[in-house]
Amino acid sequence: MSLTGRANVVVIGGGIFGTSAAFHLARGGQKDVILLDQGPIAGGTTPFAAGQTGYLNIKKDALSFSRYCIEFFENFENETGYPIDFKQNGSIRITVSDRNRPDLDAMAAIAAEFGDPVEFLTPDRLRKLVPGLQLSEAAGILHVSARRLHRAQGPGRRLRGRCARSRSRDIYHTPVIGLDLANGRVRSVQTANRSIECNWVVLAGRGLDAQYRA
């Protein structure tokens, strides 16, 4: 696909963050979104991720974001039209030091506010759940049960149509070499092929983020 010289939003980076940003921008009604990457989609660190979706966090805003991510993965096929093998088995967080026990207590308290099922385990109970994990003692063992969220039905086709109407374009094997800034605002993205004028840029790749971080 050839590049045009103008876009509303340019997303740099075709990994999990960049593709998600482009999808949500298009789904939210943003017109003319271009996703750029110097290689193929998910050609950087994304395919090396362990695929875990633990969501406990001491910060409430981060926990809310993690909960949304899990809900999105549970409804991924309905949202995007593509099935994925997503399973929830719960998770366990362990601290062997009393110094770190307050962090587990804080996670448990915030999870309780959100209605998430959490409990502290004894080493014996832990061995029943995870026989291969031999732990004689611990300062804290926090167990998070697998969450099951309500699956929305029906909007997938409408959402995909909305994304199509937004003119979202994915363009790979196109290195970004710089950004043109004026008065603190981006004016264009410089690629190895040409310049793309734009109103907004999302930095979701490596290399440019440190140089242009706000």
Secondary structure, DSSP 4 states (H G I P E B T S, - for coil): -PPPSB-SEEEE--SHHHHHHHHHHHHTT--SEEEE-SSSTT-SSGGGS--------SSHHHHHHHHHHHHHHHTHHHHHS---------EEEEE-SGGGHHHHHHHHHHHHHTT--EEE--HHHHHHH-TT---S--SEEEEEPPP-PPPP-STHHHHHHHHHHTT-EEE-S--EEEEEEETTEEEEEEESS-EEE-SEEEE-SSSSHHHH--
